[in-house]
Amino acid sequence: ELLPRTTRESVAFLNERAAVKDGKPFFLYFAPYVPHIPLAVSEEFRGKTKAGDYGDYVHELDHHIGLLMKALKDAGLEKDTLVMFASDNGSQWPKTGDGHHPNGELRGGKWVIYEGGVRTPLIAAWPGKIKAESVSDGIIALNDLLATMAAATGRPLPEGAGPDSLNQWRVMLGQHTGNPVREEIFTQASAPDAAYRKGNWKFVHLGGKKKSVELYDLAADPQEKNDLSKQEPERLKEMAARFRELRDIQLKGR
């Protein structure tokens, strides 16, 4: 009942905002929890896909996102609203019963520091602003959304807010040229594992009992099968030093 109720209340909120007609901006945070476990698929959607309960649950979420998008359009708010859709981690299901791979070719899943766990979808839509079906291969972190939405709405961030947030708005508009806005990113898994990525190179630090490091070229090896730590000692040393620097900043901020 959580997903239908959350959708109904969100649609009602959009209709209320449209009825007011005061021109004031609004913010709607839609957090449906789906397709998190337990996989509580509604009977209406059970068996609708060939990927088991997980696939059915994703399909159910798609349906309710569609209801939100339709409500936005019917309320006449579509062209004045930036919609962003994101996930917090990769799927924990490496493969469903019918052989479907939710994380595609990427290694690992939820809780894991490899790309299947930390590389997630981010979709932005704003008719007339963001070109439909445009794609960027640049690195963006969810913490970048703070500075990005501030730029999109023309409102400066308060002093000290979002020190690690980078403005990616021109990237979304397809207007950015030159060096990437974000060249590096530090990622943390649920386990004591973390990673540092710079461009297409990724340094992996495995903690706990493993206590080892790995190095991957994601451009040539997106599946992270070929550890280049021994072949690239200088790059490994450089990235390890930056990794420790960023990790220390993170620990001090807790």
N, C-alpha and C positions, 0 to 999 in steps of 0.2 A: 504493500500500500504506500510505502514511502515515496517511490518514484512518481506514481500518478498524483499523489497529493502535492508533492513539491512542484510538479508541472502545473497543476491546476492553480496553485497559489501564485506561481510566477506569471502565468497567463493573466490572472486577475490583476496583478500588479501592473503589467504592461497596459492593460485596458484602462486602469485607473489613471495612469500617467497620460495616456492619449486623451482621455476625457477632460483632464484639467486644462490642457492647452495653454500652459503658462510659459512654455519655451525653456523651462529650467531643465538642466541635465539631470539624469538619474543613473543609478548604479544598481545592477542586479547581479548578485552572486548566486549562481545555480550549481549546487553541489549534490548531485544525485546519488553518490555512493556506488553506483552501478558501473562496471560489472564486478565489483568486489565480492568476495565470498562472505556469507553463504550465497550460493547462486539461487536466489529466490525468484525464478522465472515465473511470470504470470501465465496462467493456463492459456490465455489468448495468444501467447507467443511461443509456447512450448512446442518443439518440433518444427519450427518454421525454417530452421537452417539445417545444414548437414554437419554442423560442428558441435553438436551436443548442447548441454545446458549453457556452456560458456558462450557459444555462438548465438544461441537464442537470446541470451541476456544482453549481448552487445546489440543485437538487432532491436530489442525492446528499447534500449537507450537511444538508438538512432531514431526510432519512431517518436519518442518524446522530445528529442531535440528538434525534430521536424515540426512538432506541434508548436514549440516555442518560436521557431522561425516564421511559421505561418501566422501566428498571433502578432508578431512584430510587423509583418507585412500588412495584415488586415487592419492593424491599428494606425497605419500610415507612418510608422516610425522607422521603417527599414533603412531609408536613405540618410537618416540622421543618427544611426546607431552603429557603433563599433562592436562587433561580436567576436569574442575570442574563446576558443575551445582548446583545452590542454589536458594532459594526463600527468600524474605525479610520478609514475614509474612504469616500467614495462610489465607485460603480462606475466603472471607466475606460471602460466600454462605453456610449456615448451611445445606441446603438441596436443591436439584434441583427438578424440576417438577416430575421426575420419581422416586423420593425417594433416589437418590444417595447422599451420605454424603461426600463432598470433604475433610473434616477434619477427616473422620473416626469416631472413638468413642470419640475423644477429645472434651472437652467442649469449647464453644465459637469459635470465628473466628477473622478476622481482627479487629484491634482497641482494642481487649480485652486481658487482662493480663493472662487469663487462657491458657492452653496448645494449644488449637485450634488456638490461635492467635500468640503465640510466638515459638512454636515448628515447625520447617520447614524442608523441604527436603535438604539434602546435598549429592550429588553423585560425586565421584571421579573416573576417569578412566585413566589408563596408562598401556597398554598391556606390559607384561613382568616385570612390577614393582608392580602394585596393583592387587591382585588376584580378578578375576571376581566373582561377586555375593557374595563377602565377606561382612559381616555386623558387625558394632560395635555399642554397646549400650552406649558408653561413651558420656559424655557431650562435645560438641564443640560449640564455638561461632564463628560467621563470622569474628570477629576481630582476631581469631586465624589463619586465612588464611595467614596473612602477614608473621608471623614467620614460618608457615608451608611451604609456597612456597619458602621462603628464604632457608630453610633447604633442600628442594627438589632440588633446583638449585645450592646449594653449595655457595650461596652468602650471606655474613653476613649482617644483618640489620645495617643501619647507627646508630650511637650513639643517644639514646633518642627516636628512632622510635619504635612504637608498644609496649609501656610499659605494656599494658594489653593483649598482644598477646602471646599465648602459642604454642609451636611447637608440632603439632600433626602428624608429618610426619611418625613416627614409628608406630603410631596407624593405619594409612592408609595402611602401608606396612604389617600390621599384626604381627609386631615384638615387640610391647610394652607389657611388663609384669609388674606386681606389681600394685601399686596405680594408679588410674586414673591420666592422665595429668592434666585435669581440674576437680576439685572437687566442685567448686562453680561458680555461675553465677548470675549477677544482670540483670534483664530485666525490660523494661519500655514500657507501652502501650501508645496509642495516648491520652487516657483520663488520668486524674491525678492518675493513678493506676500503681503500680510497684510490683516487686516480687524479692525474693532472694531464690535461690535453692542451697542446699548443698547435694550432693549425690542424694538420692531419695526423700529427704524432701524439701518441697516448702512452703515458707512463703509469703503470699499475703497481700499487703497493699492497701486497697481501699481508694482513696482520695475523694475529692469533698464533697458532702453532706453526703455520706455514712460513711466515716471515720471509718472503721473497719478493723480488721485483721483476717486472716484465715490461717490454717495450714493443709497441705495435705501430705500423704505418697503416692508418685506417683508409687511406686512399687506395692502396694496393691490396689491403687485407681487412675489409670491413668485418669479416667474421672472427677476427682476432685468433687466427690459427697459428701464425708464424711469429714467435717471440724473437725479436731482434736485439735483445739486451746484450748478447755477447758480440754480435756483429757491429754494434754501434756504441762502443764504450764511452766516447766523448759526449755524444748526445744524451746517453743514459745519465751520465754524471751531471750534466747541465740541468736536465729536467728533474732529477732527483733533488737538486739543491732548491729549485724553484718550488717543487712540491712541498718540501719541508718548510719553506718560508710561508707559503699559503696555509699550510696546516697549522702552523703556529699562530697565524692571524685568526684562524677559525677558533682555535682553542681559547685564545685570549678573549674572544668575543662572547663566549658562553657565560 
